[in-house]
Structures are given as C-alpha cells and as structure tokens.
Amino acid sequence: MLGLLHNGKVNGDRLLDLVREQLAARYQLRDIVVVSKPSASRVADPAVLDRLARECDAVVTAIGD
C-alpha cells in the first residue's frame, strides 16, 4: 500500500497526484492512503504517522509552492 502525505503547502496535493499517477502506471498498487497535515509549519499528528507506518509499504510526502 502506498501512503501520500500532503504537507499543507500550496500545490503539494497536485504534486502528489502526479506522483500517484506515475507510480500507478508502473506498479500495481492495491490501495493508497492519502492524508494531510494542517500546515507545513506543524508536525504531523502522531496518529497519522502511526497509521502510515502501520498500513503502508512506502510513503511519499511533498512540498508545494
């Protein structure tokens, strides 16, 4: 399972969409977990990080702008 963590910056979600499209074209992804931080200046909630660590084989995060 792939995890995508949007850091809250402008266009980070667009970048992650492109990453997801490219990875899905190359690999058979069984599922994708998409989560967001409320702000780039804040640390991700521990429960979110625990979920990503528990459920995902790989996690990609992106910085926008």
Backbone as XML, in Angstrom:
<?xml version="1.0"?>
<chain id="A" units="angstrom">
  <residue number="1" name="MET">
    <atom name="N" x="0.848" y="-1.168" z="0.000"/>
    <atom name="CA" x="0.000" y="0.000" z="0.000"/>
    <atom name="C" x="0.898" y="1.236" z="0.000"/>
  </residue>
  <residue number="2" name="LEU">
    <atom name="N" x="0.482" y="2.240" z="-0.740"/>
    <atom name="CA" x="1.215" y="3.496" z="-0.841"/>
    <atom name="C" x="0.564" y="4.539" z="0.051"/>
  </residue>
  <residue number="3" name="GLY">
    <atom name="N" x="1.381" y="5.294" z="0.758"/>
    <atom name="CA" x="0.891" y="6.416" z="1.550"/>
    <atom name="C" x="1.352" y="7.719" z="0.935"/>
  </residue>
  <residue number="4" name="LEU">
    <atom name="N" x="0.459" y="8.695" z="0.905"/>
    <atom name="CA" x="0.788" y="10.026" z="0.418"/>
    <atom name="C" x="0.470" y="11.024" z="1.526"/>
  </residue>
  <residue number="5" name="LEU">
    <atom name="N" x="1.467" y="11.812" z="1.909"/>
    <atom name="CA" x="1.299" y="12.796" z="2.975"/>
    <atom name="C" x="1.484" y="14.190" z="2.394"/>
  </residue>
  <residue number="6" name="HIS">
    <atom name="N" x="0.388" y="14.932" z="2.316"/>
    <atom name="CA" x="0.424" y="16.316" z="1.835"/>
    <atom name="C" x="0.771" y="17.205" z="3.025"/>
  </residue>
  <residue number="7" name="ASN">
    <atom name="N" x="1.763" y="18.073" z="2.846"/>
    <atom name="CA" x="2.234" y="18.861" z="3.984"/>
    <atom name="C" x="1.457" y="20.150" z="4.199"/>
  </residue>
  <residue number="8" name="GLY">
    <atom name="N" x="0.483" y="20.442" z="3.381"/>
    <atom name="CA" x="-0.342" y="21.621" z="3.594"/>
    <atom name="C" x="0.059" y="22.831" z="2.771"/>
  </residue>
  <residue number="9" name="LYS">
    <atom name="N" x="1.151" y="22.750" z="2.036"/>
    <atom name="CA" x="1.552" y="23.886" z="1.205"/>
    <atom name="C" x="0.791" y="23.869" z="-0.122"/>
  </residue>
  <residue number="10" name="VAL">
    <atom name="N" x="0.691" y="25.046" z="-0.707"/>
    <atom name="CA" x="0.005" y="25.200" z="-1.984"/>
    <atom name="C" x="0.671" y="24.303" z="-3.031"/>
  </residue>
  <residue number="11" name="ASN">
    <atom name="N" x="-0.130" y="23.587" z="-3.764"/>
    <atom name="CA" x="0.281" y="22.704" z="-4.869"/>
    <atom name="C" x="0.939" y="21.396" z="-4.431"/>
  </residue>
  <residue number="12" name="GLY">
    <atom name="N" x="1.106" y="21.169" z="-3.143"/>
    <atom name="CA" x="1.637" y="19.883" z="-2.692"/>
    <atom name="C" x="0.729" y="18.742" z="-3.092"/>
  </residue>
  <residue number="13" name="ASP">
    <atom name="N" x="-0.581" y="18.994" z="-3.036"/>
    <atom name="CA" x="-1.537" y="17.962" z="-3.430"/>
    <atom name="C" x="-1.453" y="17.667" z="-4.928"/>
  </residue>
  <residue number="14" name="ARG">
    <atom name="N" x="-1.200" y="18.685" z="-5.730"/>
    <atom name="CA" x="-1.054" y="18.473" z="-7.177"/>
    <atom name="C" x="0.182" y="17.634" z="-7.479"/>
  </residue>
  <residue number="15" name="LEU">
    <atom name="N" x="1.270" y="17.920" z="-6.770"/>
    <atom name="CA" x="2.488" y="17.142" z="-6.956"/>
    <atom name="C" x="2.262" y="15.682" z="-6.570"/>
  </residue>
  <residue number="16" name="LEU">
    <atom name="N" x="1.594" y="15.459" z="-5.451"/>
    <atom name="CA" x="1.317" y="14.085" z="-5.029"/>
    <atom name="C" x="0.397" y="13.369" z="-6.013"/>
  </residue>
  <residue number="17" name="ASP">
    <atom name="N" x="-0.533" y="14.083" z="-6.622"/>
    <atom name="CA" x="-1.387" y="13.471" z="-7.655"/>
    <atom name="C" x="-0.541" y="12.982" z="-8.829"/>
  </residue>
  <residue number="18" name="LEU">
    <atom name="N" x="0.433" y="13.785" z="-9.233"/>
    <atom name="CA" x="1.321" y="13.366" z="-10.326"/>
    <atom name="C" x="2.169" y="12.163" z="-9.927"/>
  </residue>
  <residue number="19" name="VAL">
    <atom name="N" x="2.675" y="12.159" z="-8.706"/>
    <atom name="CA" x="3.453" y="11.025" z="-8.211"/>
    <atom name="C" x="2.589" y="9.769" z="-8.196"/>
  </residue>
  <residue number="20" name="ARG">
    <atom name="N" x="1.370" y="9.909" z="-7.710"/>
    <atom name="CA" x="0.457" y="8.761" z="-7.664"/>
    <atom name="C" x="0.190" y="8.227" z="-9.066"/>
  </residue>
  <residue number="21" name="GLU">
    <atom name="N" x="-0.053" y="9.101" z="-10.031"/>
    <atom name="CA" x="-0.302" y="8.668" z="-11.401"/>
    <atom name="C" x="0.886" y="7.901" z="-11.974"/>
  </residue>
  <residue number="22" name="GLN">
    <atom name="N" x="2.091" y="8.416" z="-11.758"/>
    <atom name="CA" x="3.296" y="7.770" z="-12.287"/>
    <atom name="C" x="3.533" y="6.401" z="-11.629"/>
  </residue>
  <residue number="23" name="LEU">
    <atom name="N" x="3.378" y="6.340" z="-10.323"/>
    <atom name="CA" x="3.583" y="5.065" z="-9.624"/>
    <atom name="C" x="2.511" y="4.051" z="-10.003"/>
  </residue>
  <residue number="24" name="ALA">
    <atom name="N" x="1.278" y="4.503" z="-10.152"/>
    <atom name="CA" x="0.193" y="3.592" z="-10.539"/>
    <atom name="C" x="0.395" y="3.059" z="-11.955"/>
  </residue>
  <residue number="25" name="ALA">
    <atom name="N" x="1.021" y="3.844" z="-12.815"/>
    <atom name="CA" x="1.290" y="3.383" z="-14.177"/>
    <atom name="C" x="2.382" y="2.315" z="-14.208"/>
  </residue>
  <residue number="26" name="ARG">
    <atom name="N" x="3.263" y="2.351" z="-13.227"/>
    <atom name="CA" x="4.387" y="1.395" z="-13.198"/>
    <atom name="C" x="4.149" y="0.179" z="-12.307"/>
  </residue>
  <residue number="27" name="TYR">
    <atom name="N" x="3.350" y="0.354" z="-11.272"/>
    <atom name="CA" x="3.174" y="-0.705" z="-10.274"/>
    <atom name="C" x="1.687" y="-0.957" z="-10.041"/>
  </residue>
  <residue number="28" name="GLN">
    <atom name="N" x="1.392" y="-2.168" z="-9.639"/>
    <atom name="CA" x="0.019" y="-2.499" z="-9.275"/>
    <atom name="C" x="-0.168" y="-2.132" z="-7.805"/>
  </residue>
  <residue number="29" name="LEU">
    <atom name="N" x="-0.721" y="-0.978" z="-7.568"/>
    <atom name="CA" x="-0.954" y="-0.517" z="-6.205"/>
    <atom name="C" x="-2.292" y="-1.054" z="-5.731"/>
  </residue>
  <residue number="30" name="ARG">
    <atom name="N" x="-2.287" y="-1.756" z="-4.623"/>
    <atom name="CA" x="-3.544" y="-2.321" z="-4.147"/>
    <atom name="C" x="-4.422" y="-1.281" z="-3.492"/>
  </residue>
  <residue number="31" name="ASP">
    <atom name="N" x="-3.801" y="-0.268" z="-2.904"/>
    <atom name="CA" x="-4.573" y="0.796" z="-2.279"/>
    <atom name="C" x="-3.646" y="1.972" z="-1.995"/>
  </residue>
  <residue number="32" name="ILE">
    <atom name="N" x="-4.246" y="3.135" z="-1.778"/>
    <atom name="CA" x="-3.476" y="4.338" z="-1.489"/>
    <atom name="C" x="-4.126" y="5.045" z="-0.313"/>
  </residue>
  <residue number="33" name="VAL">
    <atom name="N" x="-3.306" y="5.426" z="0.663"/>
    <atom name="CA" x="-3.759" y="6.208" z="1.807"/>
    <atom name="C" x="-3.288" y="7.636" z="1.580"/>
  </residue>
  <residue number="34" name="VAL">
    <atom name="N" x="-4.220" y="8.582" z="1.578"/>
    <atom name="CA" x="-3.881" y="9.993" z="1.394"/>
    <atom name="C" x="-4.256" y="10.737" z="2.666"/>
  </residue>
  <residue number="35" name="VAL">
    <atom name="N" x="-3.274" y="11.396" z="3.271"/>
    <atom name="CA" x="-3.510" y="12.182" z="4.477"/>
    <atom name="C" x="-2.849" y="13.543" z="4.318"/>
  </residue>
  <residue number="36" name="SER">
    <atom name="N" x="-3.303" y="14.507" z="5.110"/>
    <atom name="CA" x="-2.774" y="15.866" z="5.030"/>
    <atom name="C" x="-2.451" y="16.401" z="6.409"/>
  </residue>
  <residue number="37" name="LYS">
    <atom name="N" x="-1.414" y="17.204" z="6.442"/>
    <atom name="CA" x="-1.119" y="17.983" z="7.638"/>
    <atom name="C" x="-1.881" y="19.301" z="7.508"/>
  </residue>
  <residue number="38" name="PRO">
    <atom name="N" x="-2.268" y="19.912" z="8.622"/>
    <atom name="CA" x="-2.999" y="21.171" z="8.515"/>
    <atom name="C" x="-2.127" y="22.333" z="8.044"/>
  </residue>
  <residue number="39" name="SER">
    <atom name="N" x="-0.822" y="22.222" z="8.268"/>
    <atom name="CA" x="0.084" y="23.315" z="7.923"/>
    <atom name="C" x="1.493" y="22.766" z="7.761"/>
  </residue>
  <residue number="40" name="ALA">
    <atom name="N" x="2.251" y="23.349" z="6.830"/>
    <atom name="CA" x="3.630" y="22.912" z="6.620"/>
    <atom name="C" x="4.504" y="23.205" z="7.832"/>
  </residue>
  <residue number="41" name="SER">
    <atom name="N" x="4.110" y="24.171" z="8.633"/>
    <atom name="CA" x="4.918" y="24.552" z="9.788"/>
    <atom name="C" x="4.627" y="23.712" z="11.026"/>
  </residue>
  <residue number="42" name="ARG">
    <atom name="N" x="3.682" y="22.789" z="10.936"/>
    <atom name="CA" x="3.325" y="21.956" z="12.076"/>
    <atom name="C" x="3.727" y="20.509" z="11.819"/>
  </residue>
  <residue number="43" name="VAL">
    <atom name="N" x="4.058" y="19.830" z="12.870"/>
    <atom name="CA" x="4.414" y="18.412" z="12.789"/>
    <atom name="C" x="3.139" y="17.601" z="12.549"/>
  </residue>
  <residue number="44" name="ALA">
    <atom name="N" x="3.270" y="16.552" z="11.772"/>
    <atom name="CA" x="2.120" y="15.675" z="11.534"/>
    <atom name="C" x="1.677" y="15.042" z="12.846"/>
  </residue>
  <residue number="45" name="ASP">
    <atom name="N" x="0.389" y="14.877" z="12.983"/>
    <atom name="CA" x="-0.185" y="14.263" z="14.172"/>
    <atom name="C" x="0.385" y="12.856" z="14.346"/>
  </residue>
  <residue number="46" name="PRO">
    <atom name="N" x="0.780" y="12.485" z="15.556"/>
    <atom name="CA" x="1.338" y="11.144" z="15.774"/>
    <atom name="C" x="0.424" y="10.011" z="15.309"/>
  </residue>
  <residue number="47" name="ALA">
    <atom name="N" x="-0.874" y="10.185" z="15.439"/>
    <atom name="CA" x="-1.807" y="9.140" z="14.994"/>
    <atom name="C" x="-1.740" y="8.967" z="13.480"/>
  </residue>
  <residue number="48" name="VAL">
    <atom name="N" x="-1.558" y="10.062" z="12.749"/>
    <atom name="CA" x="-1.429" y="9.996" z="11.288"/>
    <atom name="C" x="-0.153" y="9.259" z="10.915"/>
  </residue>
  <residue number="49" name="LEU">
    <atom name="N" x="0.949" y="9.602" z="11.576"/>
    <atom name="CA" x="2.218" y="8.936" z="11.297"/>
    <atom name="C" x="2.165" y="7.460" z="11.658"/>
  </residue>
  <residue number="50" name="ASP">
    <atom name="N" x="1.514" y="7.134" z="12.773"/>
    <atom name="CA" x="1.354" y="5.731" z="13.161"/>
    <atom name="C" x="0.551" y="4.961" z="12.114"/>
  </residue>
  <residue number="51" name="ARG">
    <atom name="N" x="-0.510" y="5.577" z="11.610"/>
    <atom name="CA" x="-1.324" y="4.915" z="10.585"/>
    <atom name="C" x="-0.499" y="4.644" z="9.335"/>
  </residue>
  <residue number="52" name="LEU">
    <atom name="N" x="0.258" y="5.642" z="8.894"/>
    <atom name="CA" x="1.089" y="5.461" z="7.704"/>
    <atom name="C" x="2.116" y="4.348" z="7.919"/>
  </residue>
  <residue number="53" name="ALA">
    <atom name="N" x="2.749" y="4.335" z="9.084"/>
    <atom name="CA" x="3.762" y="3.320" z="9.379"/>
    <atom name="C" x="3.144" y="1.924" z="9.453"/>
  </residue>
  <residue number="54" name="ARG">
    <atom name="N" x="1.954" y="1.844" z="9.992"/>
    <atom name="CA" x="1.286" y="0.550" z="10.185"/>
    <atom name="C" x="0.721" y="-0.011" z="8.881"/>
  </residue>
  <residue number="55" name="GLU">
    <atom name="N" x="0.159" y="0.854" z="8.042"/>
    <atom name="CA" x="-0.599" y="0.387" z="6.881"/>
    <atom name="C" x="0.168" y="0.416" z="5.556"/>
  </residue>
  <residue number="56" name="CYS">
    <atom name="N" x="1.243" y="1.205" z="5.467"/>
    <atom name="CA" x="1.854" y="1.452" z="4.163"/>
    <atom name="C" x="3.212" y="0.780" z="4.019"/>
  </residue>
  <residue number="57" name="ASP">
    <atom name="N" x="3.479" y="0.358" z="2.788"/>
    <atom name="CA" x="4.782" y="-0.190" z="2.445"/>
    <atom name="C" x="5.769" y="0.925" z="2.124"/>
  </residue>
  <residue number="58" name="ALA">
    <atom name="N" x="5.259" y="2.028" z="1.591"/>
    <atom name="CA" x="6.082" y="3.196" z="1.261"/>
    <atom name="C" x="5.227" y="4.442" z="1.406"/>
  </residue>
  <residue number="59" name="VAL">
    <atom name="N" x="5.868" y="5.547" z="1.783"/>
    <atom name="CA" x="5.167" y="6.826" z="1.960"/>
    <atom name="C" x="5.934" y="7.902" z="1.205"/>
  </residue>
  <residue number="60" name="VAL">
    <atom name="N" x="5.194" y="8.744" z="0.483"/>
    <atom name="CA" x="5.775" y="9.886" z="-0.213"/>
    <atom name="C" x="5.147" y="11.137" z="0.382"/>
  </residue>
  <residue number="61" name="THR">
    <atom name="N" x="5.977" y="12.116" z="0.669"/>
    <atom name="CA" x="5.462" y="13.411" z="1.109"/>
    <atom name="C" x="5.940" y="14.459" z="0.122"/>
  </residue>
  <residue number="62" name="ALA">
    <atom name="N" x="5.216" y="15.562" z="0.041"/>
    <atom name="CA" x="5.555" y="16.578" z="-0.956"/>
    <atom name="C" x="5.457" y="17.971" z="-0.353"/>
  </residue>
  <residue number="63" name="ILE">
    <atom name="N" x="6.335" y="18.821" z="-0.841"/>
    <atom name="CA" x="6.293" y="20.232" z="-0.514"/>
    <atom name="C" x="5.830" y="20.951" z="-1.767"/>
  </residue>
  <residue number="64" name="GLY">
    <atom name="N" x="4.855" y="21.809" z="-1.621"/>
    <atom name="CA" x="4.314" y="22.525" z="-2.766"/>
    <atom name="C" x="5.005" y="23.855" z="-2.994"/>
  </residue>
  <residue number="65" name="ASP">
    <atom name="N" x="4.280" y="24.776" z="-3.537"/>
    <atom name="CA" x="4.665" y="26.150" z="-3.891"/>
    <atom name="C" x="4.943" y="26.280" z="-5.343"/>
  </residue>
</chain>
